[in-house]
Amino acid sequence: MAKYIKRGKDAAARAEDDSKTRATVETILADIEKRGDEAVRELSIKFDQWDRKDYRLTDAEIKDCLSQLSKRELEDIKFAQEQVRNFAQHQRAAMKDIEVETLPGVVLGHKNIPVNSVGSYVPGGKYPMVASAHMSVITAKVAGVSRIITCAPPFKGKPAPAIVAAQHLGGADVIYCLGGIQAVGAMALGTKNIAPVDMLVGPGNAFVAEAKRQLFGRVGIDLFAGPTETLVIADETVDAEMCATDLLGQAEHGPNSPAVLLTNSEKLARETMSEIERLLKILPTGAIAAKAWEDYGEVIVCESEEEMVKEADFIASEHVQVMTRDPDYFLNNMTNYGALFLGPRTNVAYGDKVIGTNHTLPTKKAGRYTGGLWVGKFLKTVTYQRVLTDEASAKVGEYCSRLCMLEGFVGHAEQANIRVRRYGGRNIPYGSAAE
């Protein structure tokens, strides 16, 4: 039976935090819908101390941002973007349109059609999250989306040069320097200055995630992506320093970022907790990571790998770092997660920043029913049908007629009956089922 060495906030406390966030977001979205650009501007001033009449960056501003980066910085961004683009292209190539004759004269098919417009949110108020631009903009481009707009908050009172460069080099059509709920709300609802989009994508803080949740239905979203989560699954083939580093590396995202150690070694569990305390004293982002570890950190000791899989699937973490004797055991048996990082040679930071897989991933147990952002999220798989012969129409029509009448849908049955009469030469009384 799993043993908890450390627990974070209980479920009731987390639910209370979520309730406050929901109420705040609901009020702000209603204000944006009512007052449009005026509300967006007031919110930007209030939350980001950022005021301008038009939040769209000009070509000159974009060029200026690029000029502030060194040649090495631009090359690094381009390298990361090429990895994301390459993997996305392979994913897109795997998605085929199909057309098949399922019965003589009956042709069914599906097409993968990109959505027309996407709004990409790129977090950047606390840290300039350059990689988030690659993950959404490039993936949408590879999918074939024709209009991509991006929003990122100001960083230290101005557009973040690295984020702007990543958005531009990734292929964004329009770039806005705008953050938070006001950015997500403006892209989804539309204002005089910002045309609405069909779909919102990109990670963000709890308020951005909740805004996307409340807007879902009016627009599509990639997934419910809340605060970063990480789960380290380890045994004694790795040491406490490695485990502690990987836990704190994600806990620094924010004070409500869960970081969980799952192990079959109580010795490793306790050594990792000690190592975390040591590293927190020297980590420059230690204040944030310490709060996350205190409130949301957990350490769980299991008796076997089988039990570790069971616990991991229950947690359904966004990121799962597996450092055990046989990482493939978890690849082959786990079912609920956002992304797996197999073996000590890889880690979540690789996936977050550069290796090519997408870092926008499901949180809050959403890994039970969805994967992360990928090319397929931007595609609508839509079906069509074609009946080529009179014989095929009459044959399908007879079955359809009887099934419709079984359900009591007489009008539906007549759609089938009229074709059985015309193409099959059958005399079916109006409102009856085909015999």
Residue, then its C-alpha position, 0 to 999 in steps of 0.5 A: m500500500a502506498k505510503y505518503i511521506k509528505r502531503g501538500k494542501d488538501a483537496a478542500a483548500r485547493a477547491e477554495d482557491d479554484s472557486k475564487t479564481r472562477a468568480t474573478v474570471e467570470t466578472i472580467l470576461a463579462d466586462i470585456e464582452k460588454r465594453g471591449d477595448e476600453a475594458v481590455r485597456e483598463l485591465s492591462i493598466k491594472f494588472d500589467q501597468w501597461d497602457r497603449k491605445d493599440y496593443r498590436l506591435t508594429d513591424a518597426e517594434i518587431k524589428d527592434c525586438l529582434s535587434q536586441l537579441s544576439k546572433r547566438e540567441l536567435e540561432d538558439i531560438k531557430f534551432a528549437q523551432e526547427q525541432v518542433r517543426n520537424f516533429a509536427q511535420h511528421q505528426r501531420a504526415a501521419m494524419k491521412d484523409i481517407e475514402v473507402e467503398t464500404l458496400p458496393g456503391v457506398v463511399l465514405g470518407h473523412k478529411n482533416i481540415p485546419v481551423n481558420s483562425v487561432g489565438s495563441y497565448v504566450p505566458g511571460g509576465k514572470y518569465p519570458m516563456v519563449a518556448s510557448a510561442h514555438m509550441s503553438v504558432i509553429t504547430a498551428k502553421v504546420a497544421g495549415v491554420s491560415r490566421i494566427i494571432t499571438c498575445a504575450p504580456p509585457f515583461k519589465g514594462k515592455p514587449a519581451p524581445a525574445i518572445v516577440a522574436a519567437q512569435h515572429l520567426g514562428g510565423a505569427d500573422v499578428i502579434y499583440c503585447l497583452g497579457g492575462i484574462q484580458a488577452v484571452g478574452a479579447m482574442a475569443l470574444g473580439t473587440k473593435n481592434i482585435a478580430p475574434v478567433d475560432m480557437l484558443v491555445g497555449p498555457g498560462n497561470a490559473f486565471v488564464a486557464e480558467a478563462k479558457r475553460q469558461l470560454f470553451g464552447r464559444v471557441g475551441i481550446d487546446l486543453f485545460a492547461g493549468p499550473t505546471e505539474t511534475l511527477v518524478i518516478a524513481d528507484e535507487t538507480v538514481d540519486a537524490e540530487m537528480c530527483a530533487t533537481d528535477l522536482l524543483g526545476q518545475a516547482e519554480h514555475g509558480p507557488n501552486s505547481p505540484a511536484v511529486l516524488l513516487t518511489n519504491s525506496e524510502k531511503l531515496a525518498r528521505e534523501t531527496m527531501s533533504e536534498i530539496e532543502r539544500l538546493l532551495k537555499i542556493l536556487p535563485t528561484g528558491a522562494i517560488a519553488a519553496k512555496a510550491w514544494e510546501d503547499y503542493g509537494e508530495v512524496i509517496v513510497c510504493e511497494s512495487e513498480e506495479e503499485m507505482v504505475k497504479e499511483a501514477d495513473f491516479i495522479a495523472s500528472e502533466h509531466v512524468q520523469v521516469m528514472t528507474r531500472d526499466p523505464d519502458y515498463f512505465l511506457n508500456n503500462m501507464t495510461n494517464y499522463g501528459a508526457l513521459f520523459l524516459g531515463p535520466r538522460t532526458n528531463v522535462a526541461y528538454g521537452d519544455k524548451v527544445i527537443g521537439t515534443n509539445h510542452t502544452l500538456p493536460t493538467k488537473k487529471a485531464g491526462r485521463y481523457t486527452g493528450g497534449l497540444w499537437v498538430g491534430k488539435f488544429l484539425k477538424t476531422v470531418t466526414y462525408q458520404r456518397v452513394l453511387t448507384d440506385e441499388a446501393s441507395a435502395k438497400v441502405g434505405e430499407y435498413c434505415s427506414r426500419l431503424c428510424m421507425l424503431e425509434g419513432f422518427v417517421g420523418h426520418a423514415e420517409q427520407a429513406n422511403i422516398r429513395v427506396r420508392r424511386y431507386g428501388g421501385r418499391n411501393i411503401p405506404y407513406g409513414s410505414a417502414a420498408e418490409 
